[in-house]
Amino acid sequence: MDKNTLIDRAKDYIRREKDAGFRAEVEKLLAAEDPKELEDRFYRNLEFGTGGLRGVIGGGYNRMNTLVVKSATQGLAAYLKKAFPEKAAAGKLSAVIAFDSRHYTAEFAEAAALVLAANGIKTYLFSGLRPTPELSFAIRRLGCDTGIVVTASHNPPRYNGYKAYWNDGSQVVPPHDAGIIEEVNAVDIIEETSRQEALDRGLLLIVDREVDEPYQAMVKSRLFRPDLIKAKAGEVKIVYTPLHGTGAMHVEKVLGDLGLKVITVPEQREGNGDFPTVAFPNPEEAAALDMAIKLGEKEGADVVMATDPDADRFGIAVPSGKAGGYTLVTGNQMGVLLADYIFLSLKELGRLPPKAAMINSIVTTGMQRRVAESYGAVCAECLTGFKWIADVMRRWEEGKAEARDFVFGTEESYGYLVETEVRDKDGVSAAALTAEMTLYWRSRGKSLLDRLKELYERNGYWRELGISKYFQGPGGAAIMKGIMDKYRSAPPASLGGIKVSKVRDLKNGAGGLPASDVLQFYLADGTVVSARPSGTEPKIKFYATCCAGAEAGLDAARAEAGRKLEAIQKDIRAVIGS
């Protein structure tokens, strides 16, 4: 984009942006004639993708700011009116908005609420920080047509985001995602009103306890063995960190009501958009749990738990045993443990449905399928992203696919869903069920690692690999497209020295799955390698899941799986760089 066009776009932004801080940022750049920074902020509009917005906070059309949030919300409002014309005509459209602890989340949430109100859409706005799963619950509880959560999930502090939800509590999927994007791109005039006018007209309602308490009650209702918890709660000590996010209120309340002792890392308890004690506020990152593990060692905790800033992701570390210290449990392993515990509990209690099923994403470990099938259940696959798990749930309920009884949903990136009242991953309910699961296996003289070992011995040793490579700036998307095009036009004959026996390209959909920019390589030994550009960040991601037989012992199986994945990683790095 040439210099004059960038300058014109910057001046247009200054004219339209009402936030003085964001406007001043761009005015300063223009005065300094900073071409590189102007290009980064104005070479494109921040894309409203299939999950909403996510980007660096700042002034400019390629940044997260009030103008961009308002424009996105105006587009969402326009689409709602077309999707529900009778409700729109009767003034009965409604929405609910939540926000986490990131910088500008409260400001962005209110800006969105006032745009919806100006469009005649009654909007419930949470009074303070609330987690993403509660937003999903609130949509269903309040009977809303849409929902918004302002969060950038686990991204670094300079990011913020905006996720749009549909009336079933799930993030938007086709055809609504494309329809909303079309309306967002067509926005010219943004309808706005003041907070006081919206309150006076009954178009803005502030909520908290009327959703908080039913949500907490629902989480507790999904547990299997309240009597066991009541009798044994004093035997388990939990250390927990919300990583400066939204999780503390609900996790502490729910587990405390159950009689469990929860010690929250004090330095990380309160919401703080700077995330001062962690490089990445993400339980997938081992370093994010460092403070919690140190406190766990000091307190002798039986389990260390963490949720990310919007409390949809959940991770744990558990005592390593005689060796001392703590072992981090991966998202795939946690999904295996929870799936096993849920199916086992339903079976023991005589409540296992005849068509019991779990759902996981196509890049999640194949071990979960084996666990589900060992209980006579089904493991259905979907695209990456919890909105696709919710989509399968919806299709089962609406009879658009063979009816199944949903009992669990999970994906490798530390996301778990153990209830139907929420249609997104839920770190709060995962924490409660993990506490019960820890007590259950403890009552049988086992730790979670002991149970995981038993499952490996029965189902083979499974190990997974994740590789990500960022490509920032104007040329990043083209580089990632080039990598995917290369794999499509000349797929490798082998990966890690193992023959590629089949390639599945989901660009146009396949196997009943919607179209997605995903390639999967099925290797001769059963290993699956997947490649996909991220839908929320400027990076390309690779996943590999492989299994080694445990007949010669788990140590030998671990070594075999490690060798396979190391060789596969070397081949991938040769294409994308270190």
Order of alpha helices (4+ residues) and beta strands (2+ residues): alpha-alpha-alpha-beta-alpha-alpha-beta-alpha-beta-alpha-beta-beta-alpha-alpha-beta-alpha-alpha-beta-alpha-beta-alpha-beta-beta-beta-alpha-beta-alpha-beta-alpha-beta-beta-alpha-alpha-beta-alpha-beta-beta-beta-beta-beta-alpha
